Amino acid sequence: MDNLLALYTNFLWVMAAIAVVVFVALHFFEAGYGYLFDRRYGPPVPNKVGWVVMESPVFVAMTVLWALSDRQWEMAPLALFAMFQLHYFQRSFVFPLLMRGRSKMPLGIVAMGFVFNTLNALMQGGWIFYLSPEGYYADWFSRPFIYIGAVVFFAGMFINWQADYIIRHLRKEGDTRHYIPRGGMFRYVSSANYFGELVEWTGFAIASWSWAGAVFVLWTFANLAPRSASLYKRYEREFGEEFTSLKRKRIIPFIY
């Protein structure tokens, strides 16, 4: 068990180091999907297919890790599992069905997302169901972590879903123009959907009180903060003063 825990700890360090590299790299190479679509990342695949293939592995892998664990019916791990899976069920199977239009996503982005999501399931599920010390979550509901974390998590989920709804309804059927998102947290940041996701996983990290959760927050910021900066620049170029006069930040209200 000690050897496995040491291996897992090294795995977390490696994942954290890669997140830092990704953060730096994405300031030079835009993640080419969505509004920033770029064919250099591989042949295009339908957005709906890409999202399912990219996001569903974490849902499936986490389910397998839960089902094989001796802790599957312990209340705190079960609550964390339910929170995690709620997000990924929506992201893997509901979100793609709600998409409008016939946008494409590069295959390379799908592949990278597939790999990371699988590794993330091992990070989160590995700690919660297998490697957290015996009794670590036994009295979790008498501590503040799960309650504070859950409030933050569901607040982030609401922000994320609301922002996605606003983005989805920017255009009518057949319209291909771009528009500035407005309303919700878009009053404060240009990437409100990303802000919501960052808040979500910060809440999950608090609820699980784990280094695995903290590394996931680091990855979320490393991936989404540079992308929010790229989107901000794209909005500036396309809309000029109409956008800059809104005085929004990129991803964190009043800060960045």
Secondary structure, 3 states (H helix, E strand, C coil): CHHHHHHHHHHHHHHHHHHHHHHHHCCCCCCCCHHHCCHHHCCEEEHHHHHHHHHHHHHHHHHHHHHCCCCCCCHHHHHHHHHHHHHHHHHHHHHHHHCCCCCEEEHHHHHHHHHHHHHHHHHHHHHHHHHCCCCCCCCHHHCCHHHHHHHHHHHHHHHHHHHHHHHHCCCCCCCCCCCCCCCHHHHCECCHHHHHHHHHHHHHHHHHCCHHHHHHHHHHHHHHHHHHHHHHHHHHHHHCHHHHCCCCECCCCCCC
